[in-house]
């Protein structure tokens, strides 16, 4: 790679800290967060680098119009917006800020789970309505539960560290790692999670293998009713399966920061039915894809991303 860092097109809205970090690292950039897809395709041939967040989909059509593109930076953890097979075929390097929001994601998991276990949201609504129901809001202690993590990368391991402070047992399954057990989590098989977990928390990317991973079949394979947490990607979990699991008592409760379809004004009739069930249930905690979306992580993501870009620029 050239010793002179090339010009970068920033196509999504970013925290201003990114610009200072890029300049201090010697990168030049063009910030155009309002670009339409058509405008992006017309301009991308002028740039060697592209930085995106969540708005821009990088597919074969876009890449075919970018003959000078050498790298893509994703200001976030997930890479499902990028056609990785196409970038590999074209020799385009891809970096992301996987460690940038891990602490925020981990805290969101703990916060949502505690809110569910101790009925915080329901109790809050009741007290505001003048209802003082102690017995009806008796909760469960996290420390008595076995938590199963699927995925033990940045977010999974950060979550395990926080859960360990509550004294609960943590099992972790990651098909891509070996010998990853540590002070905070015990390495486990998926079969062990299904047999022993009281809580299932997902920390995996969206891929062809993980799409609709949590379906009727998986839920029915759990040995005991469990709590479900999804702070990863919505399409990993079938909402129809979650609704059925809740109705049948296979799922004790769900914490969902992401949904199968997050465009709530454009749900299919079936999706609307499932969403209406979930939003009316006291056994479900819903948030709008904000795990990892803190003031601190907004800046930290940029720091991690620029560190990755600097390291990449040193490679041949």
N, C-alpha and C positions, 0 to 999 in steps of 0.2 A: 504494500500500500504506500502511496506517496507520503513523503514526509510533511507535505503541506496539507493540512486537513481540508477537505473539499467543502463546497457550499451545500447546505442542507435546506430542504424545504420543510417547514413545519406546517402541517395541514390541519391540525386540530387545535382547539383552544388549550393553552397551557398556563400554568402558574408562572408569573414573571420571573421567579428565581431561575428558571431554565435559561433565560437569555444571558444573565450574568455568568452563570456557570459555563455556558458554551463559549462566551467571549474570553473568559479567563483561561479556558483550555485551548484557545486559538482557533476555534471553529468559526466559520462564517455561516450565516443563515438568512433565510427569508421567511418571515412569519406571516402566513396567510390563512388564518383559522376559518375564514368564511368561504373558502373555495368550494364550488360545487364539484361533483365528480367529473363532469365534462371539462371544467376548467383545470382540474388537477391532471387529467389525462393529457390535455394540450400542453401543459407546462412542465411535466415531470421529466421530459427528456433533457432539460437544462440542468438537472441536479444530479449529484453523485450520492446524496443521502436524503432520506425521508424520515421524518419523525411524526408518529401518529399517536392518538390516544384511543378513543372508543368510537369515533364517528366514521373513520375511513376504513373501508374494506379493501385489502390489497389482494386482488385476484389475478388470474392469467391475463384478462383483458387489460387491466391497468399496467401490468408488468411488461406487456408486449409493446407498450408505448414509452418505455423507459430504458433505452439502450445504454445510457450512461450510469444507471443506478448501480451502486456498489454495496450499499448497506441500508437497512431499515432499523429504526429504533422505535420500540413500543414503550410508551410512558405508562406502564402498568405491568401486570403479571401475565395475564392470559394472552395467548397467541392465536386464538381461534379466528381472528379477523384476517389473518395472513395465510396465504396458500404456501405452506412451507415446502411442499414438494416442488412447486414452481420456482421458489427462490433458490432452493438447492440445485435444481437443474440449471439455473441461470448463473450460479456462482455468486448470488447476492447474500451477504451476511446479514443475519438477524440477531439483534440484541434486545433485551427487555429488562425491566426493573423488577425482577421477581422478589427481591428482598425489600423493596421500597415500602410496601404496605403490610408486611407480615405481622407486625405488632398490632396494627389497627384491626386486621382481620381476626387475630386471636382474641382481642378484647371484645370484639363484636360477638364472637361465638359464646364467650363466657357470659356476656351481658344478656344475650337473648335466652340462653339456656336457664340462667338464674330467674329471669322474668317469667319463664314458662313454669319452672319447677315450683316457684313460690307464689304463683298467681298474682304477680305484681300488677299487671295491666288490668285484670278483672277487678281486683280489690280497689285499685285507684278509681276506676269508673264508678264502682258501687259507693265508695265513700263520698265522692262528689255528688252523688244522688241522695245522700243521707242514709245509706244502708251500711250498718256496722255489723258485718258477718264474719266473725273470727273463725268459727268452726268450718264454715263453707269454703274458707280460703286457706285451710291448713295445707302446708306444702311439703315438699320432699327435699332432703339435703343432698347436694351434689356429691359430697364426700363418700356417700354410700354406694355410688353407682360405678359401673364399669363403662368407660367411654371407648368406643372403637373409632379410630381415625382411618379413613381411606385416603392415602396419600401422605407421605412424610417428608415433603420438601420444605420450602420456606414457611408456608402458612401452617402446615400440619405440625411441624416441629415447634413453631412458636406457640401454637395452641396447646400442645402437650406441656410445655414449660409452665404455662399459666394454670392449666388444670391440675398439675402436680401439687400446686400450693393448696388446693382444697382437700388433698388426701385421697382423691379418687384413684382407682386403678385405670391406667390408660394402655390400650392395645393399639398397635399401629400396623397397617398393612400397606405395602408399596411394592407393586410388581416389578418396578424398575430398579430397586435397591436391594443390596445384600448387606447383612451385618450392620444394620442401622439402629438396633436397639440401644437405648442410652438410659441416663438417670431418670428421664421423664416418661418414657414409653417403652413397653415391651414389644419386641418384634413378634408379629403374629401372622397367621394365614387368614385368608378370607373366611375359611370354614370355622376358625376359632372365633372370629368376630361374630359370625352368625350364631354360634352356639352360646357365647358368653356376654355379648355387649348389651347394656341397657340403653346406650346412646350411640347412634351412628352419625358421625360428622364427616362431611365430604370436603376434601382438599385436593382435587384433581382437575386437570384441564378438560375442556370439551373436545373430544375426538370421536372418530367413528366408533371406537371401542367403548367409550363412556357414554355416548348418547343414549338416553333412556335406560341407564344402568339400573336405576332404582325403579323397578316395575313390579307388577303383581307377583311375578315369580320370586324375585329377590326378597320382597317383603314377607312372603309366605314361608321362606326358608329360615327366617329368624326363629330361634328356639323360644323366645319370650317376647312379649310386647316391648317396644322400644320407642325412644324419642329420636326424631330425625332432624338433622341440622344440615341445611344446604346454604353455604356462603360461597360456592364455587361458580357454577354456571347453571342456569335454569333448566336447560334442556337435558341435563344429566338425570333429572327426576321427572317421572310421569305424574302430573297432577291428578289424573284420574286414579292412578294407583294409590296416591296419598289419601285421596278422599275415601276410597274403598277401605284402605288400611285403617283409617280413623273410624269409619262406620263399623268395621268388624272387630275393632279393639286390638288389631295387630300393631297399630301405631298409637302410642299413648299421647303423643303431642308432636308438633312440628314447628321448627324455627326456619322460616324461609326468607332469605334476603334476596333471592333471585327466583324468577318464575319461568316456566316453559315459554310463555309469551309475555314480555314486559310492556308491550304496547296495549295498555288496559282499555283504550278506546277502540281497539281493533281485534278483540278476542273473537274466536269462532264461537258458535252457539254452545258447543260442548265445553270449550275453555271457560266461557262465561258461567256456565252452570257450576263447574268445579271451583272457580274463583269465588263465586257467591257463597258456596258452602264454606270455604276456607275463611273468608273474611268475617263470617258470622259466628265462627267457632271460638270458644274460649280456650280451646286446646291448641291454638295456632298463633304464633307471633310472626307478623309480617313487617318487613322493612324494604325500602325501595332501592335495592342494590347499593347499599352504603357501607357494607363491610369493607374496610380498607379506605374509606372515603373520609378521612379526617384532615384537619388543617395541617397536622404534622406530616402525614403521609403524602399530602399533595406536594410538599417540598422535598421530602426524602426520596420520593420516586424520581424526581429530577436529578438529585445527587447521584443516586445509583445508576441512572441511565447514562449520565455524562461520564461517570467512572468506567462504564462498559464501553462507551464510544472511544474514550482515551486508550483503553487497553487494546481495543480492536485496531486503532490507528497505528499501533506499534507492531502489528503483525505484518509479515511479508505479503 
